[in-house]
Structures are given as structure tokens and as C-alpha cells.
Amino acid sequence: MYDLGDTVEMKKPHACQTNRWQIIRMGADIKIKCENCGHIVMMTRREFEKKMKKVLEKKKEE
């Protein structure tokens, strides 16, 4: 599945032509940040699960 800090790929690319997003907040809503331009988007968990394609990288454990 996905977790806080993971990098995910969404089905549609962002306007800046990248498709890598980092999950920065999780709860009833999920907040993701574009890794190219830094734009932040918040959406419901249900909407996020519909729009997410796959997890690209798991968060690195320190």
C-alpha cells in the first residue's frame, strides 16, 4: 500500500509535466506535493486511491 513520505505516481501528469508526488500528510484527507515544482494538492483518501497509479519509492528509514 502507501504510507507517509512515499513517492507515488498519479494517473495524470501535473501541469509541470512530472508525475512524481510525495505524500506529506495522511488522515481522512491526503496531501501530496509535486516533486518538480513543489505544488501541494489535498484530496480525500477515496479520491486519492482512484487517481493513484502506483507507489514508486517507499520512504527511506533512518
N, C-alpha and C positions, 0 to 999 in steps of 0.2 A: 504494500500500500504506500502511502506517503506520510511524511512527518514534517515537523517544523525544521526549517533550514534546508530541506531538499530542493533540488533544481528539477523543474518539470517542464515538459513540452506541451503546449496547448494546441488544439486542432487548427486554429487560425493564427497566422503570424501577427505581431504587433505592427503598428504603422511605421516603426523604425526598421522593419524588415528582419527582426530577430524573433526567435521562437523559444527563448530560454527565460524562464521565470523562476525566482526563488520565493519559497513560502516563508513569509515573515511574521504571520500571525495566524493562529488556529483557534477555533471555537465554533459557535454556531455559524459565524461568518469566517471566510478565509481571505487573508490579504496577501497578494503576491506582488513582487517587484520585478520589473523588466531589468535583465542583467546588462542590456546595452545602454538604454537611455535613463534608467532609474525611475520610470513612471510607475506609480503604485495604483493597483486596482483592488477593490474589495468586492467580494461577491458571496452569495450564500454557499454553503457546503454542497447543496444539491446542484446548483448551477455550475460550481467548480468541477464536480465529478462528471457532469455532462460534457464540459468543454476541455477537460484534461485528456491528453493523448497517452502520455507515459511519463514515468519518472526517469530522468536522465542520470542524475547523481544523487546518492544518499549523502546526508550531512556527514562530514568528517568528524569522528570522535577524537577529542583531545585526551 
